[in-house]
Amino acid sequence: MKKIVEAGYDAMAERYLSWSAEIADDPRLRYLDDFDRRLEDNARILELGCGAGVPVTKKLAERHDVLGVDLSRQQLDLAKANVPGARFEKADMTELDFADGTFDGIAAFYSILHVPRAEQPELIARIARWLKPGGLFLASLGVGTPDVTETWLGVEMFFGSNSPDENRALLSQHMEIVTDDLVTMHEPGPATFHWVLTRR
């Protein structure tokens, strides 16, 4: 599965960047602004699935210490060029390990839905541990897609997500849910995501 995600994003790195920039009703900048406003200057931020680094990593790096992680080497090459002020690491988010309380904030935009559903509970638990007390986690999660491999944007891609109720149950075991929204955007077809902001 992870090789599928890695190869897919390597193959379509430039195409994905152009495609995503054309989604007129993508709400990520609105949630990003709220997340950013809640953080002190020079906060330590981890971005899981940073992609090409724009617009999210670039915005966060304007006033924070950002580490972006991605499976795709091609995406990371773009990110390093687009956001020279951030640090980047090629890694599988489910295999990362940081000391407890390392980060003030963790963000995951459209990335956890590429993780098998069975692995998401442990990932959420780790994310909570990596946050400092009071730290924030912002994510756009899926809304209940069975683990599936399908053709997407011309490449083979893996998707898997829990339902909003399952997401809430997982998150609330470890963190306080601050924002809990279901938002549909158009890619151009409708696609609904579960946007959550939690506090450790």
N, C-alpha and C positions, 0 to 999 in steps of 0.2 A: 504493500500500500504506500509506504513512505517513498519508495523508489518511483512509484507512479506520480506522486505529487511533485517530487523533485524534478523528474524528467519533464513533466508537463509544464511547469513554470520556467524551466530552463529553455524549453522550445518556444515559448510564447512571451518571453519577458517584455520585449518592446510592444508587442501587440496588446498584451494585457494592460500595460500602462496607458496606451492610447484609448483602448476600449473603456476602461474604468473612468477616465477623465471626462468621457462624454455622457456619463449618467447624470442627468440634470438634477434629479431629486435624491441623490445620495445624501443621507443625513450626517455622514461621519464628521464633517467639519463642525457642525453644531454641537455634537456630543464632545468632540475634541476640545472645543472652546470651553465648555463647562468643566471638563476634566482639568484643563490647564489653569483655569481661574482658581481652582481649589488647591493648587499646589504652590508651595513657596518657591522663590527663585532658587536655581541650582539644585532642584530636586533630582534624585537618582531615579531614572526611568528605565524600565525594560519594555521593549516592544517585541512581542511574539508574532513573527510573520511580518517583517517590516517591508517585504517586497522591494520596490525600486526606491523607497524612501520619500516619495512625494504622494500626497501632500503631508502625511502625518508626521513622519520622522523629522522632516525639514522644519515643520512648525514647532515641534517639541524641542528641537535642538537650538532654537533661538534663545531659550533661557534656561535649559536644563542639561544635565549630564545624561545622555541617552546611549543605551546599548541596544542595537537592533539585531535580532536573530532571525535567520531564515534558512530553509532547507536548500534553496536554489542559489547556486554560485552565480548564475547569470543575473538574477535579481540583485544579489549583493554587489556585483560589479557596478550595476546602475546606481544602487544606493550610495556607494562610496563616492561616485562621481557627483551625484546630486546633492549629497549632504556631507561635505568634508568635515563638518564640525561634530559629527557623531562617531561612535565606535560600532563596529559590526562583527558578527561572528556567524560562521556557517554551522548550524546545529539543528538537531531535532528537538523541538520544544519539550517533548515527553521524556527526553534523556538529560535535560539540563539539571544542574544541581548548584544551588547557591546557599550561602549561610542564611539562617533565619534572620528576618528583619533587614535584608540587604537594600530593599528598594522603597522609595516613597510612593511610587506609582508603577503600575503595570498595565499595558494596553495590548489588546489583541483584536485587530480589525479583520473580519472575514477570514480568520485563519484557523481557529479551533474547530470549525466545521470540516476541516480536512483531517481531523484526528478521529480514529475509530471510537464509537460511542463507549465501548468498554474501558477505554483508556482515559476518558474525560474526567471521571471522578477523582482519580489520583492526580491528574494535572491540576484540577481546581484546588485540591488540598495543598499541593506544592506551591501554587501561586499564593495562596493565603499565607503560608509559612514564610515565603520570601519577602512579604510586605512588612514594613515596620508597623507597630501599633498606630492606628489611624490612617494607614496607607490606603491608597485607592486602586481599584481594579476596574478598568473600562473595557467592555467587549461587545462585539456583535456576534451573537451565537445563532445557530440554526434553530429551526422550529419543529424538528422531528422528521429527519430524513433517514430511512434505513441505510446502513452501510452499503454503499453502491459505487461501482466504477462505471463511468459513462463518458461519452464524448462531449467536451465542453470547450468552446472557442477553438475547435479544430484539433484538440489534443485529448488524450485519455486522462481522466481526472477522478480522484476519489473524494467522496463526500460522506459525511455521517454526522447526525446531530440528534440530540434529545429534544423532547417536547419542552415548551416553556415551563410547564409545571415541574418537569424533571430538572430543568436548569435551576429553577428557584429553590428546589429542595436541596440540590447539590451545593449551591452557593450559600444558602442560609445555614448550612452546617458549620461554616467557617467564617462567614462575614455577614455584615449588616447590608441589606439591599437598600440602596438610596434611590436609584432610578430603575424602572422596570417597564419598558415600552416595547410594543410590537409595531414595527414600522414596515410598510410596503413601499418599495421603490420599483422603478421600471428600467429594465436592462437591455432591450426595451420591454420584454415581457415582465409581468409582475413577479417580484421576489420579496418575500417577507423575512425579516430578521428580528431576533430578540435582542434588543439593546439593554445592557445592564451596566450600572455603576454601583460598585459595592465598596464598603469601608471595612478594613480589618479591625 
